[in-house]
């Protein structure tokens, strides 16, 4: 997301680092150094690529459903006793189609 947004806005390395520094004050210095290095190495290919626009297009989060349970036994296994979590995310893609 960071790189695709920087590519859409044609940010230089210094503009990206400055913007991140202003927006995210809790970002560790070594993380900023890694972001700077990767942007220096790969930023031009992302900016030139037509995929930069597609990478910035992200579906919209609509809903989340979750369930916590414990299966005690089944026909094939007498003693399960392990908890499980089921998570379903509902996302609307840019065209409006909703997917689970």
N, CA and C atoms as a LAMMPS dump frame, in Angstrom:
ITEM: TIMESTEP
0
ITEM: NUMBER OF ATOMS
300
ITEM: BOX BOUNDS ff ff ff
-5.0000000000000000e+02 5.0000000000000000e+02
-5.0000000000000000e+02 5.0000000000000000e+02
-5.0000000000000000e+02 5.0000000000000000e+02
ITEM: ATOMS id mol type element x y z
1 1 1 N 0.825 -1.189 0
2 1 2 C 0 0 0
3 1 3 C 0.871 1.256 0
4 2 1 N 1.906 1.243 0.819
5 2 2 C 2.799 2.396 0.904
6 2 3 C 3.441 2.681 -0.438
7 3 1 N 3.984 1.658 -1.077
8 3 2 C 4.685 1.85 -2.338
9 3 3 C 3.727 2.206 -3.481
10 4 1 N 2.573 1.579 -3.513
11 4 2 C 1.633 1.892 -4.591
12 4 3 C 1.1 3.314 -4.459
13 5 1 N 0.887 3.77 -3.231
14 5 2 C 0.45 5.151 -3.023
15 5 3 C 1.555 6.126 -3.422
16 6 1 N 2.787 5.807 -3.06
17 6 2 C 3.924 6.651 -3.446
18 6 3 C 4.057 6.687 -4.964
19 7 1 N 3.836 5.564 -5.631
20 7 2 C 3.934 5.51 -7.089
21 7 3 C 2.833 6.351 -7.739
22 8 1 N 1.607 6.258 -7.225
23 8 2 C 0.511 7.048 -7.777
24 8 3 C 0.776 8.543 -7.639
25 9 1 N 1.436 8.937 -6.543
26 9 2 C 1.705 10.352 -6.281
27 9 3 C 3.077 10.8 -6.783
28 10 1 N 3.797 9.897 -7.466
29 10 2 C 5.124 10.206 -8.026
30 10 3 C 6.059 10.817 -6.984
31 11 1 N 6.126 10.204 -5.804
32 11 2 C 6.974 10.714 -4.737
33 11 3 C 8.422 10.295 -4.945
34 12 1 N 9.331 11.202 -4.641
35 12 2 C 10.751 10.854 -4.621
36 12 3 C 11.023 10.105 -3.318
37 13 1 N 12.213 9.564 -3.193
38 13 2 C 12.577 8.846 -1.986
39 13 3 C 12.471 9.749 -0.764
40 14 1 N 13.006 10.949 -0.874
41 14 2 C 12.982 11.871 0.27
42 14 3 C 11.561 12.304 0.619
43 15 1 N 10.721 12.508 -0.4
44 15 2 C 9.323 12.873 -0.13
45 15 3 C 8.596 11.739 0.581
46 16 1 N 8.856 10.494 0.154
47 16 2 C 8.238 9.335 0.798
48 16 3 C 8.661 9.236 2.253
49 17 1 N 9.961 9.337 2.503
50 17 2 C 10.478 9.216 3.871
51 17 3 C 9.954 10.354 4.747
52 18 1 N 9.917 11.571 4.217
53 18 2 C 9.407 12.716 4.975
54 18 3 C 7.924 12.534 5.287
55 19 1 N 7.158 12.095 4.303
56 19 2 C 5.727 11.874 4.499
57 19 3 C 5.481 10.805 5.545
58 20 1 N 6.227 9.719 5.478
59 20 2 C 6.083 8.658 6.482
60 20 3 C 6.473 9.164 7.863
61 21 1 N 7.544 9.944 7.928
62 21 2 C 7.995 10.483 9.213
63 21 3 C 6.967 11.397 9.84
64 22 1 N 6.27 12.189 9.014
65 22 2 C 5.244 13.09 9.522
66 22 3 C 3.965 12.355 9.905
67 23 1 N 3.636 11.31 9.148
68 23 2 C 2.384 10.601 9.379
69 23 3 C 2.486 9.564 10.479
70 24 1 N 3.607 8.903 10.581
71 24 2 C 3.763 7.795 11.528
72 24 3 C 4.966 8.084 12.414
73 25 1 N 4.725 8.696 13.553
74 25 2 C 5.843 9.064 14.417
75 25 3 C 6.426 7.86 15.159
76 26 1 N 5.664 6.788 15.275
77 26 2 C 6.14 5.618 16.007
78 26 3 C 6.896 4.631 15.122
79 27 1 N 7.113 4.974 13.871
80 27 2 C 7.816 4.081 12.954
81 27 3 C 9.294 4.044 13.315
82 28 1 N 9.832 2.857 13.608
83 28 2 C 11.24 2.755 13.992
84 28 3 C 12.175 3.212 12.87
85 29 1 N 13.327 3.733 13.256
86 29 2 C 14.293 4.264 12.294
87 29 3 C 14.74 3.199 11.303
88 30 1 N 14.961 1.97 11.778
89 30 2 C 15.4 0.907 10.874
90 30 3 C 14.312 0.549 9.857
91 31 1 N 13.044 0.688 10.227
92 31 2 C 11.957 0.42 9.28
93 31 3 C 11.965 1.467 8.17
94 32 1 N 12.189 2.715 8.529
95 32 2 C 12.265 3.787 7.537
96 32 3 C 13.447 3.552 6.604
97 33 1 N 14.559 3.057 7.136
98 33 2 C 15.733 2.774 6.314
99 33 3 C 15.436 1.668 5.305
100 34 1 N 14.696 0.646 5.73
101 34 2 C 14.327 -0.448 4.828
102 34 3 C 13.384 0.066 3.738
103 35 1 N 12.402 0.878 4.134
104 35 2 C 11.466 1.443 3.162
105 35 3 C 12.224 2.297 2.147
106 36 1 N 13.157 3.108 2.623
107 36 2 C 13.967 3.956 1.743
108 36 3 C 14.76 3.096 0.755
109 37 1 N 15.4 2.049 1.259
110 37 2 C 16.225 1.177 0.408
111 37 3 C 15.378 0.505 -0.677
112 38 1 N 14.245 -0.069 -0.278
113 38 2 C 13.393 -0.763 -1.246
114 38 3 C 12.852 0.227 -2.277
115 39 1 N 12.463 1.42 -1.825
116 39 2 C 11.941 2.411 -2.772
117 39 3 C 13.028 2.847 -3.753
118 40 1 N 14.267 3.001 -3.256
119 40 2 C 15.378 3.339 -4.149
120 40 3 C 15.602 2.248 -5.185
121 41 1 N 15.486 0.986 -4.75
122 41 2 C 15.749 -0.141 -5.644
123 41 3 C 14.592 -0.437 -6.598
124 42 1 N 13.364 -0.371 -6.11
125 42 2 C 12.209 -0.839 -6.875
126 42 3 C 11.202 0.248 -7.24
127 43 1 N 11.355 1.43 -6.691
128 43 2 C 10.36 2.486 -6.884
129 43 3 C 10.107 2.845 -8.331
130 44 1 N 11.161 2.932 -9.135
131 44 2 C 10.995 3.316 -10.537
132 44 3 C 10.197 2.283 -11.304
133 45 1 N 10.437 1.01 -11.039
134 45 2 C 9.694 -0.029 -11.764
135 45 3 C 8.222 -0.029 -11.355
136 46 1 N 7.942 0.3 -10.115
137 46 2 C 6.545 0.378 -9.67
138 46 3 C 5.878 1.601 -10.287
139 47 1 N 6.573 2.722 -10.303
140 47 2 C 6.01 3.956 -10.844
141 47 3 C 5.714 3.833 -12.325
142 48 1 N 6.59 3.16 -13.072
143 48 2 C 6.429 3.029 -14.517
144 48 3 C 5.369 1.99 -14.851
145 49 1 N 5.228 1.009 -14.003
146 49 2 C 4.338 -0.109 -14.26
147 49 3 C 2.867 0.319 -14.271
148 50 1 N 2.097 -0.28 -15.167
149 50 2 C 0.655 -0.021 -15.171
150 50 3 C 0.016 -0.64 -13.946
151 51 1 N 0.684 -1.613 -13.332
152 51 2 C 0.134 -2.271 -12.159
153 51 3 C 0.087 -1.356 -10.957
154 52 1 N 0.765 -0.241 -10.966
155 52 2 C 0.748 0.684 -9.835
156 52 3 C -0.674 1.144 -9.554
157 53 1 N -1.434 1.383 -10.613
158 53 2 C -2.828 1.788 -10.405
159 53 3 C -3.637 0.641 -9.826
160 54 1 N -3.411 -0.57 -10.324
161 54 2 C -4.163 -1.721 -9.854
162 54 3 C -3.817 -2.076 -8.415
163 55 1 N -2.555 -1.897 -8.031
164 55 2 C -2.166 -2.228 -6.667
165 55 3 C -2.833 -1.296 -5.67
166 56 1 N -3.131 -0.068 -6.068
167 56 2 C -3.746 0.885 -5.159
168 56 3 C -5.238 0.627 -5.007
169 57 1 N -5.813 -0.155 -5.919
170 57 2 C -7.229 -0.463 -5.859
171 57 3 C -7.436 -1.627 -4.906
172 58 1 N -8.032 -1.332 -3.784
173 58 2 C -8.223 -2.334 -2.751
174 58 3 C -9.711 -2.415 -2.439
175 59 1 N -10.187 -3.608 -2.169
176 59 2 C -11.578 -3.768 -1.805
177 59 3 C -11.896 -3.078 -0.486
178 60 1 N -13.172 -2.781 -0.314
179 60 2 C -13.613 -2.119 0.911
180 60 3 C -14.13 -3.162 1.891
181 61 1 N -13.633 -3.066 3.12
182 61 2 C -14.066 -3.963 4.181
183 61 3 C -15.523 -3.661 4.517
184 62 1 N -16.375 -4.696 4.522
185 62 2 C -17.796 -4.511 4.788
186 62 3 C -18.18 -5.065 6.156
187 63 1 N -17.765 -6.295 6.445
188 63 2 C -18.203 -6.937 7.686
189 63 3 C -17.246 -8.054 8.065
190 64 1 N -17.243 -8.399 9.334
191 64 2 C -16.471 -9.545 9.823
192 64 3 C -17.388 -10.368 10.721
193 65 1 N -17.332 -11.667 10.546
194 65 2 C -18.068 -12.59 11.414
195 65 3 C -17.058 -13.587 11.944
196 66 1 N -17.138 -13.874 13.222
197 66 2 C -16.228 -14.838 13.788
198 66 3 C -16.974 -15.723 14.772
199 67 1 N -16.412 -16.91 14.961
200 67 2 C -17.032 -17.886 15.843
201 67 3 C -15.919 -18.637 16.569
202 68 1 N -16.069 -18.785 17.859
203 68 2 C -15.135 -19.546 18.678
204 68 3 C -15.879 -20.772 19.185
205 69 1 N -15.284 -21.932 19.033
206 69 2 C -15.953 -23.146 19.469
207 69 3 C -14.965 -24.207 19.916
208 70 1 N -15.52 -25.251 20.505
209 70 2 C -14.72 -26.401 20.913
210 70 3 C -15.475 -27.648 20.491
211 71 1 N -14.82 -28.489 19.706
212 71 2 C -15.408 -29.771 19.322
213 71 3 C -14.972 -30.798 20.361
214 72 1 N -15.918 -31.416 21.017
215 72 2 C -15.587 -32.379 22.079
216 72 3 C -15.336 -33.776 21.524
217 73 1 N -16.154 -34.205 20.563
218 73 2 C -15.944 -35.518 19.948
219 73 3 C -16.727 -35.584 18.649
220 74 1 N -16.413 -36.607 17.864
221 74 2 C -17.139 -36.836 16.617
222 74 3 C -17.27 -38.332 16.412
223 75 1 N -17.914 -38.729 15.323
224 75 2 C -18.078 -40.156 15.034
225 75 3 C -16.736 -40.833 14.791
226 76 1 N -15.782 -40.105 14.238
227 76 2 C -14.499 -40.712 13.888
228 76 3 C -13.412 -40.457 14.927
229 77 1 N -13.647 -39.546 15.835
230 77 2 C -12.63 -39.221 16.843
231 77 3 C -13.325 -39.017 18.187
232 78 1 N -13 -39.849 19.146
233 78 2 C -13.694 -39.839 20.429
234 78 3 C -13.384 -38.609 21.289
235 79 1 N -12.174 -38.084 21.202
236 79 2 C -11.787 -37.016 22.105
237 79 3 C -11.016 -35.93 21.349
238 80 1 N -11.701 -34.873 20.95
239 80 2 C -11.056 -33.793 20.21
240 80 3 C -10.543 -32.725 21.179
241 81 1 N -11.435 -32.086 21.892
242 81 2 C -11.134 -31.121 22.956
243 81 3 C -10.225 -29.962 22.541
244 82 1 N -10.207 -29.567 21.281
245 82 2 C -9.396 -28.441 20.839
246 82 3 C -10.288 -27.298 20.391
247 83 1 N -9.992 -26.106 20.826
248 83 2 C -10.795 -24.962 20.38
249 83 3 C -10.471 -24.623 18.924
250 84 1 N -11.423 -23.966 18.272
251 84 2 C -11.206 -23.509 16.91
252 84 3 C -11.84 -22.13 16.749
253 85 1 N -11.32 -21.384 15.8
254 85 2 C -11.851 -20.064 15.477
255 85 3 C -12.16 -20.051 13.99
256 86 1 N -13.357 -19.599 13.64
257 86 2 C -13.752 -19.424 12.254
258 86 3 C -13.945 -17.934 12.014
259 87 1 N -13.287 -17.403 10.987
260 87 2 C -13.383 -15.984 10.66
261 87 3 C -13.829 -15.844 9.211
262 88 1 N -14.84 -15.007 8.982
263 88 2 C -15.309 -14.703 7.637
264 88 3 C -15.259 -13.195 7.443
265 89 1 N -14.523 -12.763 6.432
266 89 2 C -14.458 -11.347 6.081
267 89 3 C -15.339 -11.114 4.864
268 90 1 N -16.113 -10.046 4.898
269 90 2 C -16.929 -9.671 3.75
270 90 3 C -16.309 -8.405 3.168
271 91 1 N -15.929 -8.477 1.884
272 91 2 C -15.221 -7.384 1.221
273 91 3 C -15.937 -7.047 -0.086
274 92 1 N -16.101 -5.735 -0.35
275 92 2 C -16.666 -5.269 -1.616
276 92 3 C -15.527 -4.834 -2.515
277 93 1 N -15.423 -5.449 -3.702
278 93 2 C -14.365 -5.047 -4.629
279 93 3 C -14.753 -3.711 -5.28
280 94 1 N -13.833 -3.081 -6.013
281 94 2 C -14.12 -1.755 -6.577
282 94 3 C -15.363 -1.693 -7.466
283 95 1 N -15.76 -2.821 -8.047
284 95 2 C -16.953 -2.821 -8.898
285 95 3 C -18.241 -2.933 -8.079
286 96 1 N -18.107 -3.196 -6.764
287 96 2 C -19.276 -3.303 -5.893
288 96 3 C -19.667 -4.732 -5.56
289 97 1 N -19.031 -5.712 -6.187
290 97 2 C -19.316 -7.124 -5.92
291 97 3 C -18.852 -7.468 -4.505
292 98 1 N -19.733 -8.077 -3.707
293 98 2 C -19.386 -8.436 -2.332
294 98 3 C -18.961 -9.902 -2.298
295 99 1 N -17.824 -10.151 -1.655
296 99 2 C -17.26 -11.488 -1.574
297 99 3 C -16.975 -11.835 -0.122
298 100 1 N -17.252 -13.095 0.268
299 100 2 C -16.911 -13.595 1.604
300 100 3 C -15.548 -14.23 1.553
